[in-house]
Amino acid sequence: GIDNETAIDLAENVALPDIEILYIHTNKIKDLGVEELAQSELFEPLKELWMYENMVGDDGAMALAESEALTRLRYLSLYTNKIGDEGAVALANSKSLSKLEKLDLSFNRIGDFGAEALANSTSLKNLKELHLDANRIGLRGMQALSELSGLQNLQILNLSYNLINPQGLELLHESKRLQELNGVKTDYPHFGG
């Protein structure tokens, strides 16, 4: 598998000018490896980056969010990592990821603060699909996501398996904004799917 040392070696020595999709999932890449990769030429032509099931934390997510090499990226898969609120805030405020259409942050450590930042994001203006299932989102985060003041192009939102809060689930269920979406998944019975 790919660990930090291998990721750094890739970042320093590999240039594939025509690669648009990169699968480097199910490895042992940590923040340091992501930081090196995020600044490398390897990432510049990418439209899809699959980095799920690694050990990416907040610093790695921040490196991706700040990377000038990822301006073409449309799909970012970071599920089953260690990303918390700081990483989610960085991704939500990223100027480099403005073309992103699908973001999968499922099975991470994102709480209310990160969910609020994502819900209010104006930087991710092209985002159509957001997966936040199996995180640590509670009432405040659910409230922000029910209002969804940012993410005006969002069509699909997955929030299943977060902190169960009946009031938060009710807010999501009653949200006029979420009812406009093509698909919403929560733990609310008979809502979404």
C-alpha positions as CSV (number, residue, x, y, z in Angstrom):
1,G,0.0,0.0,0.0
2,I,0.9,3.6,-0.2
3,D,2.1,5.3,3.0
4,N,3.5,8.8,3.6
5,E,6.9,8.0,2.2
6,T,5.5,6.6,-1.0
7,A,3.1,9.5,-1.3
8,I,6.0,12.0,-1.0
9,D,8.0,10.0,-3.6
10,L,5.0,10.1,-6.0
11,A,4.6,13.9,-5.4
12,E,8.3,14.5,-6.1
13,N,8.9,12.1,-9.0
14,V,5.7,11.4,-11.0
15,A,4.2,13.6,-13.6
16,L,1.3,12.2,-15.6
17,P,0.0,15.2,-17.7
18,D,-3.1,13.5,-19.0
19,I,-4.4,11.7,-15.9
20,E,-7.9,13.0,-14.9
21,I,-8.9,10.3,-12.4
22,L,-6.6,9.2,-9.6
23,Y,-7.4,6.3,-7.2
24,I,-5.2,6.3,-4.1
25,H,-7.7,4.8,-1.7
26,T,-7.4,2.1,0.9
27,N,-3.8,3.0,1.9
28,K,-2.0,4.5,4.8
29,I,-1.6,8.1,3.6
30,K,-1.6,10.6,6.4
31,D,-1.6,14.4,6.4
32,L,2.1,14.8,5.5
33,G,1.7,12.6,2.4
34,V,-1.5,14.6,1.4
35,E,0.3,17.9,1.9
36,E,3.1,16.8,-0.5
37,L,0.7,15.4,-3.1
38,A,-1.5,18.5,-2.9
39,Q,1.4,20.7,-4.1
40,S,2.6,18.3,-6.8
41,E,2.1,18.4,-10.6
42,L,0.5,15.0,-10.3
43,F,-2.7,16.7,-9.1
44,E,-2.9,19.5,-11.7
45,P,-4.9,17.7,-14.4
46,L,-7.2,15.8,-12.0
47,K,-11.0,15.9,-12.3
48,E,-11.6,13.1,-9.8
49,L,-9.6,12.2,-6.7
50,W,-10.5,9.1,-4.7
51,M,-8.6,9.1,-1.3
52,Y,-11.1,7.2,0.8
53,E,-10.0,4.8,3.5
54,N,-6.7,6.5,4.4
55,M,-5.6,8.3,7.5
56,V,-6.3,11.9,6.3
57,G,-7.0,14.3,9.1
58,D,-7.7,18.1,9.3
59,D,-4.3,19.1,8.1
60,G,-4.6,16.9,5.0
61,A,-8.0,18.3,4.2
62,M,-6.7,21.8,4.6
63,A,-3.8,21.0,2.3
64,L,-6.3,19.8,-0.4
65,A,-8.5,22.9,0.2
66,E,-5.6,25.3,-0.3
67,S,-4.0,23.4,-3.2
68,E,-3.7,25.5,-6.4
69,A,-3.1,22.2,-8.2
70,L,-6.8,21.1,-7.7
71,T,-8.6,23.8,-9.6
72,R,-10.1,21.3,-12.1
73,L,-11.4,18.9,-9.5
74,R,-15.0,17.9,-9.9
75,Y,-15.2,14.8,-7.5
76,L,-13.5,14.4,-4.2
77,S,-13.9,11.2,-2.2
78,L,-12.5,11.4,1.4
79,Y,-14.8,9.0,3.2
80,T,-13.5,6.9,6.0
81,N,-10.7,9.2,7.1
82,K,-10.1,11.3,10.2
83,I,-11.4,14.7,9.1
84,G,-13.0,16.9,11.7
85,D,-14.5,20.3,11.9
86,E,-11.3,22.2,10.9
87,G,-10.9,20.2,7.8
88,A,-14.5,20.6,6.8
89,V,-14.3,24.4,7.3
90,A,-11.2,24.5,5.1
91,L,-13.0,22.5,2.4
92,A,-16.1,24.7,2.7
93,N,-14.1,27.9,2.2
94,S,-11.8,26.6,-0.5
95,K,-11.3,28.9,-3.5
96,S,-9.4,26.1,-5.3
97,L,-12.3,23.6,-5.2
98,S,-14.9,26.0,-6.8
99,K,-15.6,23.5,-9.6
100,L,-16.3,20.6,-7.2
101,E,-19.6,18.9,-8.0
102,K,-19.5,15.9,-5.6
103,L,-17.9,15.8,-2.1
104,D,-18.0,12.6,0.0
105,L,-17.0,13.2,3.6
106,S,-18.9,10.2,5.1
107,F,-17.5,8.3,8.0
108,N,-15.3,11.1,9.4
109,R,-15.3,13.2,12.6
110,I,-17.2,16.2,11.4
111,G,-19.4,17.9,14.0
112,D,-21.8,20.9,14.1
113,F,-19.2,23.5,13.3
114,G,-18.0,21.7,10.1
115,A,-21.6,21.0,9.0
116,E,-22.5,24.7,9.5
117,A,-19.5,25.8,7.4
118,L,-20.5,23.4,4.6
119,A,-24.1,24.4,4.8
120,N,-23.2,28.1,4.5
121,S,-20.5,27.7,1.9
122,T,-20.5,30.1,-1.0
123,S,-17.1,28.8,-2.3
124,L,-18.4,25.4,-3.3
125,K,-20.9,27.0,-5.7
126,N,-21.0,24.1,-8.1
127,L,-21.5,21.4,-5.5
128,K,-24.4,19.1,-6.4
129,E,-23.9,16.2,-4.1
130,L,-22.7,16.2,-0.4
131,H,-22.3,13.1,1.7
132,L,-21.9,13.6,5.4
133,D,-23.3,10.3,6.7
134,A,-21.8,8.7,9.8
135,N,-20.2,11.8,11.2
136,R,-20.8,13.6,14.5
137,I,-23.4,16.2,13.4
138,G,-26.0,17.2,16.0
139,L,-28.8,19.7,16.4
140,R,-26.8,22.9,15.4
141,G,-25.4,21.2,12.3
142,M,-28.8,19.8,11.3
143,Q,-30.3,23.2,11.7
144,A,-27.7,24.8,9.4
145,L,-28.2,22.0,6.9
146,S,-32.0,22.4,7.0
147,E,-31.6,26.1,6.1
148,L,-28.7,25.4,3.6
149,S,-28.0,29.1,3.0
150,G,-25.0,28.3,0.8
151,L,-24.7,25.4,-1.7
152,Q,-27.3,26.8,-4.0
153,N,-26.8,24.1,-6.6
154,L,-27.0,21.2,-4.2
155,Q,-29.3,18.3,-5.3
156,I,-28.4,15.4,-3.1
157,L,-27.6,15.4,0.6
158,N,-26.9,12.4,2.8
159,L,-26.9,12.8,6.5
160,S,-27.7,9.3,7.8
161,Y,-26.1,7.9,10.9
162,N,-25.2,11.1,12.6
163,L,-26.0,12.0,16.2
164,I,-29.7,11.3,16.6
165,N,-31.5,14.4,17.7
166,P,-35.3,14.3,17.3
167,Q,-35.5,18.1,17.0
168,G,-32.8,18.2,14.4
169,L,-34.4,15.4,12.4
170,E,-37.7,17.3,12.5
171,L,-36.0,20.5,11.2
172,L,-34.5,18.5,8.3
173,H,-37.9,16.8,7.6
174,E,-39.8,20.1,7.6
175,S,-37.2,22.1,5.6
176,K,-38.6,23.7,2.5
177,R,-35.1,24.1,1.1
178,L,-34.4,20.3,1.5
179,Q,-37.7,19.4,-0.1
180,E,-36.5,21.1,-3.3
181,L,-33.5,18.7,-3.5
182,N,-33.6,15.6,-5.7
183,G,-32.5,13.3,-2.8
184,V,-32.1,13.6,1.0
185,K,-31.2,10.8,3.3
186,T,-31.5,11.1,7.1
187,D,-32.5,8.9,9.9
188,Y,-36.0,10.3,9.9
189,P,-38.6,7.6,9.1
190,H,-40.1,7.9,5.6
191,F,-37.9,10.9,4.7
192,G,-35.5,10.7,1.8
193,G,-34.7,7.0,1.4
